[in-house]
């Protein structure tokens, strides 16, 4: 991750303006200046790596059937505002080779296949695998002692586990929520981040969508995951 400015990743693509987790949203994020994208990996019934945040398509179709109970052929019929739901392979085929990809493992059963897919595209050096699921991160570390891993933090009780887990799994980054400001208070949050940076961890903030929040934490992150790609990119162009 560059120190000249933070790495900027479109959260599920350029989600503020385009259908999330679609090739269109990813391409637009990069077109408007993001360094890459963050995306979510699920596993279909027939073993395809499906890119979708939720474990079903209820928000699109009203149907609560789980993704892992649907075949890839069935999923291909579903559209998000006219856009296809992609597979991980399609992402690497259709996005430029310089794009940085944060692959978030949602379904632990998808972990090894996701790793092998990224490896097959010779893209391990531009991918950060992240997860809330510790078992997924353990599987990845067993597969590859050098691959970049990011621990996603959402709940306050996970904070005390960061260092022991880092000692076990050698994380590249800790992916922290901007809501940590409310969770801990701004000064305590900055103190936590400083301690993590001091031991060599990179800090990725999610989901950072406004300049006011960015300024509160400026200097305390290496990467930004954002819905509002242009807002964040333009801030760094102009400052």
Secondary structure, DSSP 4 states (H G I P E B T S, - for coil): --SSS-EEEEETTTTTTS-TTSHHHHHHHHHTT-SEEEEEEEE-TTS-EEE-SSSB-HHHHS---BGGGS-HHHHHT-EETTEEPPBHHHHHHHS-TT-EEEEEE-SGGGHHHHHHHHHHTT-GGGEEEEES-HHHHHHHHHH-SSS-EEEE--SGGGGGGHHHHHHHH--SEEEEETTHHHHH-HHHHHHHHHHHHHTT-EEEEET---HHHHHHHTTS-SEEEES-HHHHHHHHHH-
